[in-house]
Amino acid sequence: MKFLPLKVHPRLFAMLALSFVIATIVGTVSHELGHYIVYKCYGNSPKLHYDSVSYGDIKEKDQQFLDSTYKVNHAKIVAKESSPEKESFLKQRYSIFKNLESERLAMILGGPVQTLLTGSIGILWLWYNRKRILLKNELAVKEWFMVIVAFFWSRAIVNELICIYDYLLNGRIPRGGDEAKISLHFRLPVNSINMVTAIIGTFLLLWVTFYIVPNQQRFTFILSGIAGSALGVMIWFLWIGPVVLP
C-alpha cells in the first residue's frame, strides 16, 4: 500500500505507545484543569477529580448574604404585598443566579477550549515547519512531540463517536458532555458543536497522519496511537486516576 506500508518498527512503536499513554493522562488532567482554573478565577472553590470538576451551586458569601437578608426581612419577603425589602431581595437573588449562569458557561468552555487550543498549537507548529519535515524520511523526537500535541484534537472525534454509538444503542444523544451543554445553552441542536469540532478534527488529523508522518513510519504511528491511547484510558480511569484524584 503506497500510503500505508504495513510495517511495524518495534522501537518506534514502544516510544510512541508510551507517549500516547502519557498524552492521554496529561490531556485528561489538563482538560479538567481548564474547567478548574476558570471557575477558580471567579472566586469559587471547585474540586478537581480524575475525570471531572465538582463545584457548589453558588459562592458561600452569596449564600450567606441571601440567608441573612431573608432572615432579617422574612415577613416582608414572603408577604403578598410588594415592599422595597422584597424587591431588593428578589433583584439580588436574580443577579446572583444570572451571574452564576455566566460563570457556569465559562467554566464549561474552559475544558474544551484548553484542549483544542493545545491541539491547535501542535497543528500550527507542524504547518509552519511542514516543508522542512517533508524532506525527512523519519521524524525527530521534537516533531513526534508536536504530532502528539496535535492529536489533542482527537478528543472531539472520540466524543462524536461516543454520541453516535449511544444514539444507535439507545436512540438518544448524551447531554452530559461539555459540548452538549454548550450547544444547549445557545439553543442549538444538542450534537451540533460535537459534530462541527469532530469534522474539523478529522480533517486536521488526517492531514497530520497522511501528510506529515512519513510513509514508512505511518502504520507504526497508527497502531501505537490506538494501543497507547486505549492503555492510557485504562491506566488513568481504572487504576491511577481514582487513587490520585478521587
C-alpha positions in Angstrom: 0.0 0.0 0.0 1.6 3.2 -1.2 0.2 5.5 1.6 0.3 2.9 4.4 3.1 0.3 4.2 2.2 -2.4 6.6 5.5 -2.5 8.5 5.9 -2.1 12.3 9.1 -0.6 13.8 9.3 -2.1 17.3 11.4 0.7 18.9 9.3 3.4 17.4 6.1 1.6 18.4 7.2 1.3 22.0 8.2 5.0 22.2 5.0 6.3 20.6 2.8 4.0 22.5 4.3 5.2 25.8 4.0 8.8 24.6 0.3 8.3 23.8 -0.3 6.7 27.3 1.3 9.8 28.9 -0.6 12.2 26.5 -3.9 10.6 27.3 -3.4 11.1 31.0 -1.9 14.6 30.6 -4.7 15.5 28.2 -7.4 14.4 30.6 -6.0 16.2 33.6 -5.2 19.4 31.6 -8.8 19.4 30.2 -10.2 19.2 33.7 -7.8 21.9 34.9 -9.2 24.1 32.1 -12.6 23.9 33.9 -11.0 24.2 37.4 -8.9 27.3 36.7 -11.7 29.2 35.1 -14.1 28.5 38.0 -11.4 29.3 40.5 -10.9 32.7 38.8 -14.5 33.6 39.7 -13.7 33.1 43.4 -15.3 29.7 43.7 -13.9 26.6 45.4 -14.1 23.8 42.9 -12.6 20.4 43.5 -10.5 18.6 40.9 -11.2 14.9 40.3 -9.6 12.4 37.9 -12.4 12.7 35.4 -14.4 15.8 36.4 -14.5 19.0 38.4 -17.1 19.4 41.2 -18.4 22.8 42.3 -21.1 24.2 44.6 -24.3 25.9 43.5 -23.4 29.5 44.5 -20.5 31.2 46.2 -20.5 30.8 50.0 -20.6 34.6 50.5 -23.6 35.0 48.2 -25.4 32.2 50.0 -24.7 33.9 53.4 -25.9 37.2 52.0 -29.2 35.7 50.8 -29.7 33.8 54.0 -29.1 36.8 56.3 -31.2 39.1 54.1 -34.0 36.6 54.1 -33.8 36.1 57.8 -33.9 39.8 58.6 -36.8 40.6 56.1 -38.6 37.3 56.1 -42.0 38.7 56.8 -41.9 41.3 54.1 -40.3 38.9 51.6 -43.0 36.2 51.9 -45.8 38.7 52.1 -48.1 39.1 49.0 -47.7 42.9 49.1 -44.7 44.5 47.4 -42.1 46.3 49.5 -38.7 47.8 49.0 -37.1 45.0 51.0 -38.9 42.3 49.0 -38.0 43.9 45.6 -34.3 44.3 46.7 -34.1 40.7 47.8 -35.6 39.4 44.5 -33.3 41.6 42.4 -30.2 40.5 44.4 -31.2 36.8 44.1 -31.8 37.2 40.3 -28.5 38.9 39.8 -26.6 36.2 41.8 -28.1 33.4 39.8 -27.7 35.2 36.5 -24.0 35.7 37.2 -23.8 32.0 38.2 -25.2 31.0 34.8 -22.5 33.0 33.0 -19.8 31.6 35.3 -21.0 28.0 34.6 -20.8 28.6 30.8 -17.3 30.0 31.1 -16.3 27.0 33.3 -17.8 24.5 30.9 -16.0 26.2 28.0 -12.7 26.1 29.9 -12.1 22.4 29.3 -12.8 22.1 25.5 -11.1 25.4 24.8 -7.9 24.4 26.6 -7.9 21.0 24.8 -8.5 22.4 21.3 -6.0 25.3 21.8 -3.3 22.8 22.8 -4.1 20.7 19.8 -4.1 23.8 17.5 -0.6 24.7 18.8 0.6 21.3 17.5 -1.2 21.8 14.2 0.2 25.3 13.6 3.7 24.2 14.5 3.6 21.3 12.1 2.1 23.6 9.4 4.8 26.2 9.9 7.6 23.5 9.7 5.9 21.3 7.1 8.4 22.0 4.2 11.4 21.0 6.4 9.6 18.0 7.8 8.6 16.7 4.4 12.3 16.5 3.4 12.8 13.8 6.0 12.2 10.0 5.9 11.9 9.9 9.7 10.6 12.4 12.3 12.8 13.6 15.2 11.7 13.5 18.8 10.6 17.1 18.8 8.5 16.6 15.7 6.8 13.5 17.2 6.1 15.5 20.3 4.2 18.1 18.3 2.4 15.4 16.3 1.1 14.0 19.6 0.2 17.5 20.8 -1.8 18.0 17.6 -3.7 14.8 18.5 -5.4 16.6 21.4 -7.9 17.3 18.7 -8.8 13.6 18.8 -11.0 14.2 21.8 -13.6 15.9 19.6 -13.6 12.8 17.3 -13.9 10.3 20.2 -16.8 12.4 21.7 -18.7 12.3 18.4 -18.1 8.5 18.0 -19.5 8.0 21.6 -22.5 10.1 20.6 -23.1 8.0 17.5 -22.7 4.8 19.4 -25.1 6.0 22.2 -27.7 7.1 19.6 -27.5 3.8 17.8 -27.7 1.8 21.0 -30.3 3.9 23.0 -31.9 6.2 20.4 -30.6 9.3 22.1 -27.7 11.7 22.1 -25.9 12.2 25.5 -26.5 15.6 27.1 -23.9 15.4 29.8 -20.8 16.3 27.9 -19.2 19.8 27.7 -20.0 20.4 24.1 -23.6 19.2 24.5 -24.1 21.6 27.4 -22.7 24.5 25.4 -24.9 23.7 22.5 -28.0 23.6 24.7 -27.0 26.9 26.4 -27.1 28.6 23.0 -30.3 26.7 22.0 -28.5 24.7 19.3 -29.2 21.1 18.5 -27.5 19.0 21.2 -24.9 17.4 18.9 -24.1 20.5 16.8 -20.8 21.6 18.5 -19.7 18.0 18.9 -20.3 17.4 15.2 -18.5 20.5 14.0 -15.4 20.0 16.1 -15.3 16.3 15.1 -15.4 17.2 11.4 -12.7 19.8 11.8 -10.6 17.4 14.0 -10.9 14.6 11.4 -9.6 16.8 8.6 -6.8 18.1 10.7 -5.6 14.7 12.0 -5.9 13.1 8.6 -3.6 15.8 7.3 -1.1 15.1 10.1 -1.3 11.3 9.6 -1.1 11.2 5.8 0.9 14.3 5.0 3.2 15.0 7.9 4.0 11.5 9.2 6.4 9.7 6.8 5.1 6.7 4.8 7.5 4.2 6.4 6.5 5.3 10.0 2.8 5.8 9.4 1.5 2.3 10.2 3.6 2.1 13.3 2.2 5.5 14.3 -1.4 4.5 13.8 -1.0 1.2 15.8 0.9 2.9 18.6 -1.7 5.7 18.8 -4.6 3.2 19.2 -2.8 0.9 21.6 -1.3 3.7 23.7 -4.5 5.7 24.0 -6.5 2.7 25.0 -3.9 1.7 27.6 -3.8 5.3 28.8 -7.5 5.3 29.3 -7.4 2.1 31.3 -4.5 3.1 33.4 -5.9 6.5 34.3 -9.6 5.9 34.6 -9.4 2.4 36.2 -6.2 2.5 38.2 -4.2 5.6 38.9 -6.8 8.3 38.5 -9.3 7.2 41.2 -6.4 6.9 43.7 -4.5 10.2 42.9 -7.6 12.4 42.3 -10.6 10.6 43.7 
